[in-house]
Amino acid sequence: MANPQVDEVLKSEQVQADLIRLMKTYSRLVPVQLQWIHVHGHSDNTTPFHKLSLAQQLNVRCDALARKYLLRAIQQNIFIDPSFPDEDIILYIITEKIRSSTRKAIYKNWGTQLARDLFDKRNKVPRDSFDLIYWEIIPKVMNEFPKTFQDWVTRHISDFNGCNRYISRWKPTVKNVCPSCGIAGTRLPMKTPGTLPAARIHPALHCLWRVLKKFVAGW
């Protein structure tokens, strides 16, 4: 944070707002003029350590110490109090301290409770197992796939597939049949190609097989 205005109101989306707010408090309390500078983290990933500025080198060393004691705390299951000395206000949601946007934290907590109830109700994720899933990484994983695939996964997870089988449940004018071949949305027996035995395959696959046969024949 470069030359902060100690009386300036922080933005609602400010990252690490609790720490920056505390630094502003210290700036008001100490009888000397302080100057705060911003140092990019992990500068040693792109620049050799000996070429870094003094501030960057100190930041790298602090990161190493923080990582060391964080791993030790995880191994020993011993953690310090998340509140800082001289903090003027501290907000918690249950036992988790709000460090950034209060609105986002409240929405996240509300959405988590709603998702836990919904997935348990639909027998997708048991309530006791919900917190064992690393939900924060899922958006990053999904971004590796095309947008259409992301939408497809979302529809299946929420049990809302925009196809005739589901739309027909609340819209009487839509029939539960495939728009391409007219087969009803129930499992039908069909003979698999080659020497494979007969199997019961979902009508969507049956329709796909017919379309592929027409395409290959025309090609």
Salt bridges, closest charged atoms under 4 A:
ASP7 OD1 - ARG28 NH1 3.95
GLU13 OE2 - ARG103 NH2 3.14
GLU13 OE1 - LYS104 NZ 3.38
ASP18 OD2 - LYS97 NZ 3.16
ASP18 OD2 - ARG99 NH1 3.21
GLU87 OE1 - LYS97 NZ 2.96
ASP117 OD1 - ARG127 NH1 2.56
ASP120 OD2 - ARG127 NH2 3.76
ASP131 OD1 - ARG116 NH2 2.89
GLU136 OE2 - LYS108 NZ 3.53
ASP151 OD1 - LYS147 NZ 2.87
ASP159 OD1 - LYS124 NZ 3.52
